[in-house]
């Protein structure tokens, strides 16, 4: 059988209207056109789909089977059509985000809450970009935005500036290094360094300070949660390097201090990487705008 969507709409309309004439009015077609559809469909099926002698007109057992199909398929088709309409109008879409910054999960959640209220029909998902190559995934359209501190010259990708931050040294107030106005790479020798559970190349303390100076701490302890890192640092179980805004935002009430890395300090910049073809989409622009607003709040908190 060659069943078309119009056949399913016809079966459903006749069932709901109780007759061909009223159903034709509902679908805005002529009665003769509808009768022709029914005859053609019955010829294909080889069975009658309606009990014509009844008033109102009723579906036969075979017609009821076709009605059940219509009730399953037509809502899905209508939902798909609405989704496509939203894509054309720019009111819906997909925003799958990869994050190459472990601490940024805490910063991003308030951003997404505001974004969800503005764009309820945009499908949002977060993937830890540290677990895969996020920028190649962006080019392959597996994700739609990458939060990264390492911009690259990639054809078809735009890096939009979000905000600057300073990685800072964190230690217990009683720690000997807490008495220094700033810390250098050499100060990490013999220390237990507490970090997020990511590759060294993705950690500012290594990429910006220790690796260039060829300095190795005594040991590295990996911890998932920022609050736990600060708890361990305050208990003098080790030292850490965290973004300055993270330390301010967590507001863990304990005895630790922060110090700059090197006399001049180190400044890093966070970017939102998107495909050039998506830059003009309003919901992409709104997400970046909300991200910058949240960053400003964190920096002034």
N, C-alpha and C positions, 0 to 999 in steps of 0.2 A: 504493500500500500504506500501511496505517496501522500502523506498527511502534511498539510501546511498549517501555519499558525491561524490563518483565516478560517480553516475548517474547525479548529478547536474553539475559536471565538464564536463561531456560528452555533455549534452544539451547546455551548454554555449559555449563549444569549437566548436560544429557543427554550432551553430548560427553565431559565429564570423568567422569561416573558410568558411562557405558556402557549406560544403560537408563532407562526412564521411572520405574520404581518407586524406584530409588535416588536419582534426580534429584529426585523429589517429596519424599523425605525430607530431602534437602539444603536444599531451598527451603521446607520446612515447609508444603507444600500437599498436597492429596489427589491421588492418581494420576489420578482421573477429571478433576479440574480441569486438570491438566497436559495430559492427552490432548485436552481440549477446546481448550486454547490452541494446541496443535500443529495440530489440524484447522482451526481458524479462520485461522491464519497461512498454512497451505498453500492454503486456499481463496482467500485474498487473492492469494498469489503465483501460483497457477495451476500450481504444480509441486510435486513431492514434495521434502521437505527431509531425509528420512531413508530409508535403505535398511533396511526393516523385517525383511527376511529374514535379515539378518546378526546374529550374536551375537559380541561385544557389538554393540549397536545403533550403526550408523555414519551419519554425515552424507552426504547426496548432494552432488554438485558444487554445487548451488544452496544446500544447507545450509551447506557450507563457506564460501561467499561471505558468508552471514549471520553465521557464526561469526567471520570476520575483522572484520566490522563490530562485533560484540559486543566483541571483544578490544580494539578501538580506542576505542569509546565508553564502555564501562562503567568502566574505570579513571579516565577523565576525570570521569565523573559521581560516582564515589566520592571523588575528590580534592576536587571542588566541595562535596560534602556534608560532608566533613571540615572544609573551610574555613568553611562556614556554621556548623557545630557549634562551631568555635573562636571565631567571632565572637559567637555566643550566650553562650558561657561566658566570653568576655573574654580568651581565651588567644592569640588571633591578631588581626591587624588591619593597619592601614597607618599609617606615620608618615613622611610626606613633609615635610621641614624646609626652610624658606627662611631664609637668613641675611642680615640687613641690616647686618652688621658684618664687614668683610673679614678682620680679624685673628682673628675668632672661629672660623675653620676650624681653627686650631691648638689652640684650647681644646676644640672640640667632638669631635674624633676620639677622644680617650680616653673621653669620655662615651659615645659610640656603641659603643665596644668593650665597655664594661661592660653597656650596654643589650642588646647582641646576645646576651650570655651569659644574661641574665635572660629575654629574650623572643625566642627563636630563630625563632618563627613569625610575628613582626611584620615586615612588609615596610618596610624603611627606605631612604629616598633623601634626598639633599641637593641643593637647588637654590640657586644664588646669588641671593638675593632682591634684590640690587642691580641685577639685570638686568631686573626687572619689578616691578610693583606688588604687593608680597607680601601686604599686608593685604586688599585686595580679592580676591586669589586664595584667601586663607584663608576668606573668607565664601562663595566659590564652591565650596569643598571641593576646590580644585585642589592645595592643600597643607594640612597638618594642624597645623603649628606654625611660628611665625615668631619668630626671635631678633631683637629690635629694641631700640634705646635711645630710641625716640620713641613712647611710648604715645599712643593716641588714644581718644576716647570713642566707641566703636563698639558698636551694639546687637548682642548675641549674641557678643561677643568678650571674653575675660578676659585681662588682662595680669598674669602672675605674676612677682613680683620674683625675679631670679636673684642678682645681686651688684652692688656699686658698684665703680667703678674711677676712676682719675685719669689723664687724658691728660697726659703729661709731655713736656717739651722735651728733645730729644736732640741733642748736638753733640760734636764732637771735643774732647778735653781741651785742645788747643791753641787752640781757637776763642775769640775775644774774649768771646763771650757766656757761655762756660763759667765765667768769673770772677764772674758775677753770681749772687746767691742765688736769684733767680727772673727770669723774662722776661715782658715785656709785649708787647702787640700791635705797638707801634712798633718793637720790636727786630727784627721780621721784614722791615722795609723793607730792600731791597738784598740780601736773602738768597735763596739757592736752596733752595726747600722741596721735600723729597723725600716723596712721599705714595704711598699705594696708588692703583691705577688705577680710582677711582670718582668719582662726581659730588662737587663741592665741598660741596653741601648735606648729604652723608652723612659728611663728615669733621669731627671735633670741632674741629680747629684753625680751620676756617673758620666753622662754625656757632656755636661758642661764643666765639670770640675775634676773628678777623680781620674777618669780615663785619660784625658789629656795630660795630667800630671803624673800618670803611672803610679798612682797611690792605691793601695788595697787595704780596706779595713780588716780588722782581726776576724770578724765574722759578719754575715748578713742574715738577718731574721726577717722572714716575710710574713706580713699580717694583712688581712683583708680589709678591716674596718679602721677608719681614721680615728674614731674614739678610742679603740683599743691601742692603737699606736701611741696616742697621747697618754693613755693610762700607763703603758709600759715605760715611756720616756719619763713621766713624772715619778715613777717608782725607781728610777735610775737603773733600768734594765737595758738601756742602750740609748742611742741618739737617733735623730731622724732629720730628714729634709723634706719639707712640705711646702706647697704653694701658700703664700702669705694669706690669701683670702680663705683658704681652707681652715687655717688655724683660728682665724677670727670668727668664721661661721659656726664651727663646731661648739665653741664656747665651753669647752670642758673645764670645769672649775677645779684646777689642781695646780701644783707647784712646778711650773716649767717656764722657760724663757725662750725667746727667739732672738737670733742674731743673723746679720747679713752673711752671705757667702762672699768672701773676699772684701777688701776695703771698699771697693767701688760698688759692690753688690752685683748680682746677676739678674737680668731682666729677660723674660720670655714672653712670647706673644702667641695667643691662641687664635686659630682660624676656623672658619666653616668652609669646607671644600664642597662645591656643588658642580654639577655639569653646566656648561655654558648654556645649553638649551633649556635649562630649568630656571635660569636666573630671573626671567621675567614673570614667572608664576607668582601670583600674589601671596599664596600661603608660604612659599619659600622665603620671600622677602619679610613676611611677618614673623616667621620663626627666627630669622637672624636678628630682626629688630628686638624681639622679646629677649633673645639671648644677651644682646648688648645692654638692655635695660637691667636685667638681673645682675649682670657683671658690674654695672655701676653701683647697684645697691650693695653688692658684696664688698666692693672696694671702699665704700663710705660707711659701712656698718661699724 
